[in-house]
Amino acid sequence: MVFETIPAIPLLLLMQQATEVHLVRVTTDEGEVQIWLAATSREEAVDRVLDEIPEGWAASIVQRQLAAEHVLTLNMRLGEVRRHQLS
């Protein structure tokens, strides 16, 4: 049996709670608008969302910033991307 060693630093980063979350507007090929959340740097947010959505859909950053207390309540991990479910 062969065990691969996983670098400790990247693994720890994945476990960290995000301190910044960016809003990304997604438009489906039917014209539906969705809001996605990206716990990444602002520069990476659109690319990370594009990796998750079907080809042909469009994504753009929303200029509005989330307040720090809202980011904490989302409980997202560093690098996580997910569709915002409206309640």
C-alpha positions in Angstrom: 0.0 0.0 0.0 1.4 3.4 -1.0 0.4 6.5 0.9 0.7 9.9 -0.6 1.7 12.8 1.6 -0.5 15.8 1.5 1.2 19.1 2.1 0.0 20.4 5.4 -0.2 24.1 4.5 -2.7 23.8 1.5 -4.8 21.4 3.5 -5.0 23.9 6.4 -5.9 26.7 4.0 -8.9 24.6 2.7 -10.1 24.2 6.3 -10.0 28.0 7.1 -13.1 30.0 7.2 -13.3 32.6 4.5 -13.0 36.2 5.5 -14.0 37.6 2.1 -16.8 36.4 -0.1 -17.7 38.0 -3.5 -21.0 38.1 -5.2 -21.1 36.9 -8.9 -24.0 37.4 -11.2 -24.7 34.4 -13.4 -26.9 34.5 -16.5 -28.1 31.2 -17.8 -28.6 30.5 -21.5 -32.3 30.9 -20.9 -31.7 34.4 -19.5 -32.3 33.5 -15.8 -30.2 35.5 -13.4 -28.6 33.7 -10.4 -26.3 35.0 -7.6 -23.3 32.9 -6.7 -20.9 33.3 -3.8 -17.2 32.9 -4.2 -14.9 32.7 -1.1 -11.9 33.6 -3.1 -10.0 36.8 -4.0 -11.9 39.3 -6.0 -9.7 38.6 -9.0 -10.5 34.8 -8.9 -14.2 35.0 -8.2 -15.6 35.0 -11.7 -13.1 32.4 -13.0 -14.0 30.0 -10.1 -17.7 30.4 -10.7 -17.2 29.8 -14.5 -15.5 26.5 -13.5 -18.8 25.5 -11.8 -21.5 26.5 -14.2 -22.4 25.0 -17.6 -20.6 26.3 -20.7 -22.4 29.1 -22.4 -23.5 30.8 -19.2 -22.1 34.2 -18.4 -20.7 35.5 -15.1 -19.7 38.9 -13.9 -18.6 40.3 -10.5 -21.2 42.3 -8.5 -19.7 45.6 -7.3 -21.5 45.5 -4.0 -19.3 44.3 -1.1 -20.7 42.0 1.7 -20.3 43.3 5.3 -17.9 41.3 7.4 -20.7 40.1 9.7 -22.6 38.7 6.7 -19.5 36.9 5.4 -19.1 35.1 8.8 -22.8 34.0 8.8 -22.3 32.3 5.4 -19.8 29.9 7.0 -17.9 29.3 3.8 -14.4 27.8 3.6 -11.6 29.4 1.7 -12.0 28.6 -2.0 -15.6 27.5 -1.8 -18.0 28.5 -4.5 -21.8 28.0 -4.3 -25.1 29.2 -5.7 -26.9 31.6 -3.3 -30.3 30.1 -2.3 -32.7 32.9 -1.6 -35.0 32.3 1.4 
